[in-house]
Amino acid sequence: MIKKIAISAAAAAIMFASAVPTFASTTVTISHNGALSHNGVGVINTSYSKVKQTNNTFVGTFVASSTNTGGNSASFNTGGSSSITTGGSSTSVSVGVEGGTNVNTASPCGCQTGDTTVDISNNGAGSNNGVFVVNSTSNVVKQSNNTVVGTAVVTQTNTGDNSASFNTGGSSSITTGGSSTSVDVLVSGSSNSN
């Protein structure tokens, strides 16, 4: 007969994408059995860890930008000079979108860290004793990212549409500043780190 069987096992849990599957120590003892006895012990330790991380990023941006220093009028003047001087007109639009990031800090192995000890001793003559031990570990990591970005930018600058007409008795002049626009759109996708 089997006098003593001591088995302990532990499995770790997955929490916040961090898992360390492991076994505690396992001890199997077959001892002090009678002559011609048949004694057997089977032990299966299984540890399974699964980490699943998903990022979904959906971004829609719309930017409308307009500047205007034009549309000035110095018309229908009499007896003097007329002039229009405008400053520059410029717009600068910058849009930046960054996707999500998965970082997995789980143990990459999930290997057994405890000891397995088998003791077969002090059994009677002609006894038949056997121990079957299987330690199995599995660690599955799945990471996925989905990034969808739609960006629309409408920009306008104006220093024109100035008028200096129908003036008498002097000179007329129109001087406008420069007109410029700058658009910068930067989209960086998602990333995984394991």
LUMVO-931151 format. One record per atom (N, C-alpha, C): x, y, z. Coordinates in pm, whole numbers, padded with zeros to 5 digits, always signed. Example, Ala and Ser with C-alpha at 12.3 -4.5 7.8 and 13.67 -1.06 7.14 Angstrom:
2
+01319-00569+00780 +01230-00450+00780 +01320-00330+00780 +01285-00225+00708 +01367-00106+00714 +01290+00003+00787 
END
This chain:
194
+00084-00118+00000 +00000+00000+00000 +00087+00123+00000 +00030+00236-00043 +00104+00361-00053 +00088+00435+00079 +00200+00460+00145 +00196+00524+00275 +00188+00676+00266 +00256+00731+00168 +00264+00877+00166 +00270+00927+00022 +00182+01019-00010 +00187+01089-00138 +00170+01237-00110 +00268+01316-00139 +00261+01461-00117 +00281+01531-00250 +00179+01602-00292 +00183+01672-00421 +00137+01815-00401 +00212+01909-00451 +00168+02049-00447 +00199+02114-00580 +00108+02196-00622 +00127+02264-00750 +00071+02404-00740 +00127+02492-00817 +00076+02630-00819 +00080+02681-00961 -00016+02759-00994 -00022+02822-01126 -00043+02970-01107 +00028+03049-01183 +00015+03194-01170 -00102+03245-01252 -00149+03360-01215 -00262+03422-01285 -00213+03532-01377 -00295+03563-01475 -00265+03673-01566 -00334+03798-01515 -00259+03903-01498 -00318+04029-01452 -00245+04143-01521 -00323+04228-01584 -00268+04345-01651 -00157+04308-01747 -00181+04206-01825 -00087+04163-01929 +00048+04123-01873 +00051+04073-01751 +00176+04026-01693 +00151+03892-01628 +00218+03788-01677 +00195+03656-01623 +00327+03583-01611 +00341+03508-01502 +00459+03427-01483 +00413+03288-01440 +00378+03201-01535 +00333+03068-01498 +00447+02988-01438 +00420+02915-01336 +00524+02840-01268 +00463+02727-01188 +00544+02629-01153 +00503+02523-01064 +00572+02540-00931 +00504+02500-00825 +00572+02487-00698 +00639+02350-00697 +00712+02322-00594 +00781+02194-00585 +00681+02080-00576 +00714+01969-00640 +00631+01849-00637 +00713+01735-00576 +00656+01671-00474 +00723+01560-00408 +00633+01437-00411 +00688+01327-00461 +00616+01200-00462 +00698+01098-00384 +00634+01032-00286 +00703+00933-00204 +00626+00801-00203 +00694+00695-00240 +00638+00559-00225 +00732+00486-00130 +00682+00457-00012 +00772+00404+00090 +00697+00310+00184 +00774+00213+00240 +00726+00121+00344 +00604+00040+00298 +00611-00012+00179 +00505-00099+00130 +00549-00244+00142 +00453-00331+00147 +00481-00472+00172 +00544-00543+00055 +00591-00664+00084 +00652-00748-00019 +00549-00782-00126 +00599-00791-00248 +00519-00828-00365 +00404-00728-00393 +00411-00609-00335 +00306-00509-00361 +00334-00438-00492 +00227-00384-00550 +00237-00306-00674 +00190-00163-00641 +00278-00067-00659 +00249+00070-00621 +00282+00164-00736 +00191+00253-00765 +00214+00349-00873 +00152+00484-00843 +00218+00589-00890 +00169+00725-00872 +00184+00798-01005 +00078+00869-01045 +00084+00952-01165 +00059+01098-01128 +00144+01187-01175 +00133+01331-01144 +00143+01408-01276 +00046+01495-01299 +00050+01583-01416 +00036+01727-01367 +00138+01806-01388 +00136+01949-01356 +00124+02027-01487 +00024+02111-01494 +00002+02190-01616 -00009+02338-01581 +00065+02420-01650 +00057+02565-01633 +00032+02629-01769 -00072+02711-01776 -00109+02775-01903 -00125+02924-01881 -00058+03001-01963 -00065+03146-01953 -00100+03202-02091 -00198+03291-02094 -00236+03355-02220 -00246+03505-02199 -00175+03579-02280 -00178+03726-02275 -00232+03776-02408 -00337+03855-02402 -00395+03912-02523 -00408+04063-02506 -00348+04135-02597 -00351+04281-02592 -00404+04334-02726 -00498+04427-02716 -00557+04485-02837 -00566+04636-02822 -00523+04705-02925 -00538+04851-02931 -00617+04888-03054 -00720+04968-03036 -00797+05023-03147 -00791+05175-03140 -00736+05235-03242 -00723+05381-03248 -00800+05433-03368 -00901+05515-03344 -00980+05576-03451 -00975+05728-03431 -00918+05799-03526 -00900+05944-03514 -00951+06013-03640 -01030+06116-03620 -01073+06201-03730 -01045+06347-03697 -00975+06417-03783 -00944+06558-03759 -00986+06641-03879 -01034+06761-03850 -01066+06858-03954 -01015+06994-03908 -00935+07057-03991 -00877+07187-03956 -00908+07286-04069 -00965+07400-04034 -00989+07509-04130 -00914+07631-04081 -00829+07687-04165 -00746+07801-04126 -00751+07906-04236 -00771+08032-04196 -00780+08139-04294 -00722+08268-04238 -00642+08336-04318 -00593+08469-04281 -00615+08563-04399 -00635+08692-04366 -00666+08790-04471 -00616+08928-04430 -00529+08986-04513 -00491+09127-04496 -00529+09208-04620 -00605+09148-04709 -00646+09216-04833 -00784+09277-04821 -00838+09312-04937 -00970+09373-04940 -00972+09518-04896 -00859+09588-04910 -00852+09728-04869 -00879+09820-04989 -00932+09938-04960 -00965+10031-05068 -00922+10173-05033 -00856+10238-05129 -00823+10381-05120 -00861+10442-05255 -00987+10461-05273 -01040+10504-05404 -01123+10631-05390 -01144+10695-05506 -01227+10815-05515 -01171+10930-05429 -01039+10938-05421 -00976+11047-05347 -00934+11158-05444 -00934+11286-05394 -00900+11400-05478 -00795+11486-05406 -00692+11527-05483 -00597+11622-05431 -00486+11565-05347 -00453+11445-05364 -00341+11389-05289 -00311+11247-05332 -00201+11198-05283 -00160+11062-05317 -00234+10961-05229 -00256+10843-05282 -00321+10734-05209 -00233+10611-05214 -00221+10546-05102 -00137+10424-05100 -00198+10321-05003 -00176+10197-05037 -00216+10084-04950 -00095+09995-04931 -00062+09969-04807 +00047+09876-04776 -00007+09772-04677 -00002+09646-04716 -00053+09541-04627 +00063+09458-04574 +00042+09400-04461 +00140+09305-04407 +00125+09169-04472 +00213+09079-04437 +00208+08944-04491 +00092+08865-04432 +00053+08761-04503 -00054+08672-04458 -00004+08529-04468 -00005+08458-04355 +00047+08320-04358 -00031+08232-04260 -00038+08106-04291 -00097+08008-04200 -00002+07890-04188 -00004+07828-04073 +00076+07709-04049 -00009+07609-03972 -00029+07492-04029 -00112+07388-03967 -00028+07264-03947 -00030+07211-03827 +00043+07087-03797 -00051+06991-03725 -00065+06870-03779 -00150+06767-03719 -00065+06644-03693 -00066+06596-03570 +00009+06475-03535 -00082+06372-03470 -00079+06249-03518 -00159+06140-03462 -00066+06020-03440 -00072+05965-03319 +00010+05848-03287 -00080+05733-03243 -00056+05616-03299 -00135+05498-03265 -00101+05444-03128 -00174+05343-03087 -00154+05281-02956 -00029+05194-02951 +00009+05158-02830 +00128+05075-02808 +00094+04961-02713 +00131+04841-02751 +00120+04724-02663 +00257+04691-02607 +00264+04674-02475 +00388+04633-02411 +00357+04510-02325 +00418+04399-02360 +00397+04275-02284 +00517+04251-02193 +00491+04240-02062 +00598+04215-01966 +00588+04076-01906 +00509+03990-01968 +00495+03854-01917 +00624+03776-01939 +00642+03674-01858 +00759+03588-01875 +00756+03523-02012 +00863+03532-02090 +00862+03477-02224 +00869+03325-02227 +00898+03263-02115 +00918+03118-02114 +00801+03044-02051 +00763+03080-01931 +00662+03004-01859 +00715+02870-01814 +00844+02863-01794 +00906+02735-01760 +00885+02698-01613 +00898+02569-01587 +00886+02522-01450 +01004+02571-01368 +00974+02625-01251 +01081+02672-01163 +01092+02589-01036 +00990+02510-01004 +00997+02425-00884 +01067+02294-00913 +01102+02224-00809 +01170+02096-00822 +01069+01982-00815 +01098+01875-00888 +01019+01752-00878 +01107+01647-00810 +01060+01597-00697 +01137+01499-00620 +01057+01369-00609 +01120+01260-00645 +01058+01127-00635 +01140+01042-00540 +01073+00984-00440 +01141+00899-00341 +01071+00764-00336 +01140+00661-00380 +01091+00524-00368 +01191+00450-00280 +01148+00416-00159 +01244+00356-00064 +01173+00269+00039 +01251+00179+00096 +01208+00096+00209 +01081+00016+00178 +01072-00039+00059 +00958-00122+00023 +00997-00269+00034 +00897-00355+00047 +00922-00498+00069 +00982-00567-00052 +01029-00687-00028 +01094-00766-00132 +00994-00796-00243 +01044-00786-00367 +00962-00819-00481 +00852-00719-00511 +00856-00602-00448 +00754-00502-00476 +00782-00435-00610 +00675-00391-00674 +00685-00326-00804 +00634-00182-00788 +00723-00083-00808 +00690+00056-00781 +00718+00142-00905 +00628+00234-00934 +00648+00321-01049 +00588+00459-01027 +00652+00558-01084 +00605+00696-01075 +00606+00756-01215 +00496+00822-01248 +00482+00887-01378 +00457+01036-01352 +00550+01123-01397 +00540+01268-01372 +00550+01342-01505 +00452+01430-01531 +00455+01515-01649 +00441+01660-01604 +00535+01743-01643 +00527+01887-01617 +00512+01957-01752 +00402+02030-01769 +00373+02094-01897 +00349+02243-01877 +00415+02325-01957 +00394+02470-01949 +00362+02523-02089 +00278+02624-02093 +00241+02687-02220 +00221+02835-02197 +00281+02916-02282 +00269+03061-02272 +00233+03117-02410 +00115+03176-02422 +00066+03227-02550 +00052+03379-02540 +00112+03450-02632 +00104+03597-02635 +00046+03639-02770 -00060+03719-02766 -00120+03771-02887 -00138+03921-02874 -00084+03993-02971 -00093+04139-02972 -00148+04185-03107 -00242+04278-03102 -00297+04330-03227 -00323+04479-03214 -00305+04548-03325 -00328+04693-03332 -00410+04725-03456 -00504+04815-03438 -00582+04867-03550 -00581+05020-03542 -00533+05084-03645 -00526+05230-03647 -00593+05283-03773 -00693+05367-03754 -00763+05431-03867 -00759+05582-03845 -00703+05655-03939 -00688+05800-03925 -00741+05868-04050 -00827+05967-04031 -00873+06051-04141 -00849+06197-04107 -00780+06268-04194 -00744+06408-04168 -00780+06493-04289 -00848+06604-04263 -00881+06700-04368 -00834+06839-04323 -00762+06907-04410 -00710+07040-04380 -00749+07135-04493 -00813+07246-04457 -00846+07351-04552 -00779+07479-04504 -00695+07536-04587 -00622+07657-04545 -00626+07761-04657 -00635+07889-04618 -00645+07998-04716 -00575+08121-04662 -00497+08187-04748 -00437+08316-04713 -00467+08415-04825 -00477+08544-04788 -00514+08645-04887 -00453+08780-04850 -00380+08836-04943 -00335+08975-04929 -00383+09060-05047 -00468+09004-05130 -00512+09076-05252 -00647+09143-05237 -00710+09165-05350 -00839+09234-05356 -00832+09375-05298 -00721+09444-05322 -00707+09583-05278 -00737+09675-05397 -00789+09791-05365 -00829+09883-05471 -00781+10025-05442 -00721+10088-05541 -00683+10231-05534 -00716+10290-05672 -00840+10323-05691 -00886+10367-05823 -00970+10494-05814 -00985+10556-05929 -01065+10679-05942 -01013+10790-05851 -00881+10794-05833 -00820+10902-05755 -00769+11010-05852 -00776+11139-05812 -00728+11250-05895 -00634+11337-05815 -00540+11401-05886 -00451+11498-05824 -00337+11437-05747 -00304+11313-05769 -00191+11252-05699 -00168+11110-05748 -00072+11045-05689 -00038+10909-05731 -00109+10808-05642 -00123+10686-05693 -00182+10577-05617 -00087+10457-05618 -00075+10390-05505 +00013+10274-05499 -00045+10169-05404 -00018+10044-05439 -00059+09931-05355 +00063+09841-05334 +00097+09814-05210 +00207+09723-05176 +00154+09616-05080 +00169+09493-05119 +00118+09385-05033 +00233+09302-04980 +00210+09245-04864 +00306+09151-04807 +00290+09013-04871 +00378+08924-04836 +00375+08790-04891 +00259+08708-04838 +00224+08604-04912 +00116+08514-04873 +00169+08372-04878 +00157+08299-04768 +00211+08163-04765 +00126+08074-04674 +00133+07946-04702 +00063+07849-04617 +00150+07725-04601 +00142+07664-04485 +00222+07545-04456 +00134+07442-04387 +00137+07319-04437 +00057+07211-04379 +00150+07092-04352 +00143+07040-04230 +00225+06926-04191 +00135+06824-04121 +00123+06706-04179 +00043+06598-04120 +00135+06479-04096 +00143+06433-03972 +00229+06320-03935 +00145+06215-03865 +00141+06095-03921 +00068+05983-03862 +00167+05869-03840 +00179+05825-03715 +00264+05710-03686 +00173+05597-03637 +00195+05480-03693 +00110+05365-03661 +00134+05310-03523 +00062+05205-03492 +00072+05140-03362 +00197+05053-03355 +00232+05013-03233 +00352+04931-03216 +00329+04823-03111 +00404+04715-03122 +00401+04606-03024 +00540+04586-02967 +00545+04556-02839 +00672+04525-02775 +00651+04403-02688 +00736+04302-02709 +00722+04178-02633 +00855+04139-02573 
END
